[in-house]
């Protein structure tokens, strides 16, 4: 008796995308990380792709995100302290 063949899984869609931007208060450089859900046709997760976002960004995008984080730090200092 033979084993049943496993159904082949094929990525069919992109699910949720998450980005975490961190502006450290010390001397550590800022970081940008991502997670992308890759889904099968039935909506089940096929794979979770995650890593460093910076290599996927253009210099203009990096500059924009750095400006955004500087604005958020200034806002936090003004409104929370």
C-alpha positions in Angstrom: 0.0 0.0 0.0 1.4 3.4 -1.0 1.3 6.6 1.0 -1.0 9.3 0.0 0.7 12.1 -1.9 0.8 15.4 -0.1 -1.0 18.3 -1.9 1.4 20.8 -3.3 1.1 24.2 -1.8 1.3 27.3 -3.9 1.5 30.9 -2.7 -1.6 32.7 -3.9 -1.9 36.1 -2.1 -0.2 38.5 0.3 -1.9 38.7 3.7 -1.0 41.1 6.5 2.1 43.2 6.3 3.7 44.6 9.4 6.5 47.1 9.8 8.3 48.0 13.0 10.4 51.2 13.1 12.6 51.7 16.2 14.4 54.9 17.0 16.7 54.1 19.9 17.4 56.8 22.4 21.0 55.8 22.8 23.8 55.4 20.3 22.3 52.4 18.5 21.2 53.0 14.9 17.5 53.0 14.1 16.0 49.8 12.7 13.2 48.9 10.4 11.9 45.3 10.3 9.0 43.7 8.4 6.8 40.7 8.3 4.7 39.6 5.3 2.1 36.8 5.4 2.1 34.7 2.2 -1.2 32.9 1.9 -2.5 29.9 0.0 -5.6 30.1 -2.2 -7.7 28.9 0.8 -6.5 31.8 3.0 -4.2 29.6 5.2 -0.8 30.9 5.8 1.8 29.4 3.4 4.8 31.3 4.8 5.8 34.2 7.0 8.6 36.2 5.5 10.4 38.6 7.9 13.6 40.5 8.1 15.4 43.8 7.8 13.4 46.3 5.7 16.3 48.7 5.0 17.8 46.7 2.1 14.4 46.9 0.3 14.1 50.7 0.7 15.3 53.5 -1.6 17.4 56.3 -0.2 14.4 58.6 -0.4 12.2 56.2 1.6 14.9 55.8 4.2 15.2 59.6 4.6 11.4 59.9 4.8 11.2 57.3 7.5 14.0 58.9 9.5 12.3 62.2 9.3 9.0 60.6 10.4 10.7 59.0 13.4 12.4 62.3 14.3 9.0 64.0 14.2 7.5 61.3 16.4 10.3 61.6 18.9 9.8 65.4 19.0 6.0 64.9 19.4 6.5 62.5 22.3 8.9 64.8 24.0 6.6 67.8 23.7 3.4 66.0 24.7 4.5 63.4 27.2 7.3 65.1 29.1 
